[in-house]
């Protein structure tokens, strides 16, 4: 593979994006250029038709600063830095799962916002206007639980208050096999909120828990989503802070306009 920069990528400011023969990524982005990027994975072409699988409402992306930070790293190391779990990546290699790097130019139709709770509530309120008021009311307390330990602290309080009987991850996984009575759908969120006295400390906390359950179960903001605008990565010591992250509504790759997609050489 040629080591010379490519000038035909089609994304303004993106001068070079390629893996060399040793599987090392080379990124060259012009100073001042603004791009967004997302790593996608799957077993066939259908996995790369949308930013996320069709059931997901949002997709996380990184900016040009985070993309530049991958320059000079091998394919697998790129995935680790972004936050993919090492054991899962190694199993994906064995199973033949494909990874691709999508880089595109943001515009008014696909511009991403910093992935904090404030922007999250703004984006999700447009997707689900029937629960917008509940989410906006819960926002101030959700922001109190932003950070690496926020969800765990919220769950602990919910267990103590009798709001939860299982953690959000267990509920989500169980619901994949059969409908779970605590899986927070739109209708269940509305039903559970109705009658709450949100002027009370107990009621406002319960609303916060229900809102976070809804964001987890229906919107797909999972355990590593911290709500402070930074990604989280698994480390040998637990969970560490990653790079800034952004999100936008899930959309088709074809609708993005200027873009380029690059295969990860997972065998190198």
N, C-alpha and C positions, 0 to 999 in steps of 0.2 A: 504494500500500500504506500502511496506517495506521502512523503513528509511535508510537501509544500502546502501552504495555505490555499484553501479553496475560496473562490470569489463568486460562486454561483449558488449559494445556499438559499437565496430568496428572502431571508429574514434580515431586514435592515440592521446593520451594525454587527451581525454575526459573520465574522471573517473566516472562522475555522471551527469545525466540529467533526472530529473523527478519532477512531481508535487506530493506533498503529499496529504493526505486525506482532508486537509483544502484548497487545491488548491494553495499552496505555491510552487514556483519553487526552486529546489535545483540544483545548478550548481557547479561542481568541475572540473577544468581544470588544468592539470599539469603545473608547472612553465616552461616556455619556449616553450610550445606547441602552435601551430598556427592552428586556426580553423576559419571558416567563418560560419555565421548563417543568416537565413532569416525567417521572419514570413510570412506565406502564409495564404490565406483565400479563401473560396468559399463554394458552397452548395453541391457539389458532388465530386467524386474522380478525375474527369477530371481537376478540378481546381488545383490539386496538382501534375500534370504530368510535368509541367515546372516551372522554377523559377518565371516566370511571365506569364500572359495570352499570347497566341501565337502572338497576334498583337503587343506586346511590343518588342522592339529590345534590351533593356537593363534591368538589374535587380539590385536593390540596396541590399547590404548585410552589416552586421556588423562584426567586428572582435572579437577576444576572450576577449579583454578588455571590450567591450560593453556588451558581453554576460555575463561575470562575474558580471557586475553591476546589472543584473537582479536577481541574487541570493537572495533568501529570500523575494521576492515580489510575491504578488498574481497574478493570470492570467491576470486580467483586468488591474492592475497597471503596469504589464510588457508592455502591449500594449500602455498605456498612455505614459510611459517613452520613448518608441521607437518613438512615434510621431503620433500614431493613434488618431483621434479626439474622445473625450469622447461621444458626441452625436451620432456619427456614430457607435461606438462600442456598445452602449446601444441599438440602433435600430437593429444592427446585432444580438444581443442576442435574442431580441424579434422575429426576422425573422428566427432564427435557423441557421445562418451562422456559419460555422466551421472555426476555426483557428488552424494552426499547426506550430510548430517550427522545422525548418530544420537546422541541423548542419552538416557540411561536411569539409573534408580536402582539402585545395587548392592544385592544382598541376599546371603543365605548361599549361594544356588545359583549366583550369577554374580559374586561378589566377585572383584575383580582383585587381583593382587599386584605389587609392584614388580618390574620386569623385570630383575633381576640374576641372576647365575649360580646363586646359592643357591636362590632361589625357582624359577628355571627347572628345575633338577634335581628339586626337589620336585614340581612340577606334572607334568613329563614322566615321572617315575618312576611316577606313578599311571596314566598313560596306557599305559606300556610296562613293566609290572612285570618282564618277562623280562630287561630290561637295567638295572633300577634299581640293582643293586649296582655295575655297571660305571660308571654315571654318578656315583654317590655317591663311588666311589673316585677318579674323575677330577676331582671338584669342586675340591679344593684347588689343583691345578695350573691348571685352567680359570680360577680366580679370579686367578691370577698374570697371565693374558693378557687380563684385562678392560681396557677402555679403547679409545680411538679407533684405536690402531695394533696392538691385540692380535692380531687375526686375521692380519694381514699378517706379524707377527713369528712367529706359530705356523706359518704356511705356509712361511716362509723356513727355519725349523728343520726342518720336515718334508721339504722338498726336499733339504736338506743331508744328512739322515739316510736318504734314499732311501725314505721312507714315501709321499711323493706324487710323481707325475710331472706333474700338472696342478693348477692352483689349484681351489678348491672351486666357484667360480662357473662355470668352464669345464666341469667335470664335470657340474654340475647342468643346464646348458643343453644339453650333448651328450646327456644322458639323456632329454631331451624328445623326441629324434628316434629313439633306439635305446638299449637297455639298455647302460649304461656299467659296466665292471668295477670302477670305483672309487666308484660311487654307493653311499652307505652306507645300505643297508636294515637292517631289524632283524636278519634272518638273517645278513647279511654282517658286521654289527657283532659279533654273537656269535661267528661263525666266526673273525674276525680277532683277537678278544681271547683266544680259547682258546689256551692254551699260552704266553701272554705272562708273563714274569717281572716282575710289576709292583713287586717289591721293589727292582728295579734302576733306575737313573736312566734308562737307555734304554727300559726297558719301561714305566715310568710316563709318560714323555713320549709314547711311541707310543699308550698308552691315551688320553691327553689329546687327541691329534690325532684318533683314531678317534671319540672322544666328540663333538668339535666337528664332525666331518664328519657324524655322525648327526644332530646338532641342526640342521645346515644342510640336509642333503638330505631327511631324513624329517620333521622337525618344522617346518622352514621358518624357522629363525632365520638370516636371510641376512647379507650382508656388513655392512650398517649396524647390525646388532645387536652392541652392544659389551659387554653383560654387566654393566654397572655401574649400570643403572637409569635411564639417560638415553638419549633418542633421538639420532640423528645426522642432520645435514642436509648436503647437498652445497652448498659455497660456491665462489666463484671461486678461492679459495686452497686448496681441497681439501675436507676434511670437518670440520665444526664440531659442537660439542656443542649439542643441542637441548634440549627441555623434558623433565621427568621422564616416563617412560613405564611403563605397566603392561601386564600381559597376563593372559589367562584362557583356558580351553579354548574352542575354537570352538563356537558354539551357534546355534540358530535365533533370529532376531529376535523371532518370535512368543512365545518362551518367556521373554522378559526382564521381563515385567510392565510397570510404569510406564515409558513411553518416548514420545519424539516424534522424528519424522524430518523433515528440512528439505531441500528441493532447493537446490543451488547454482545461482545464475544465471550460468552460464558465458559468456553472451553480453554481459555488462556489464563 
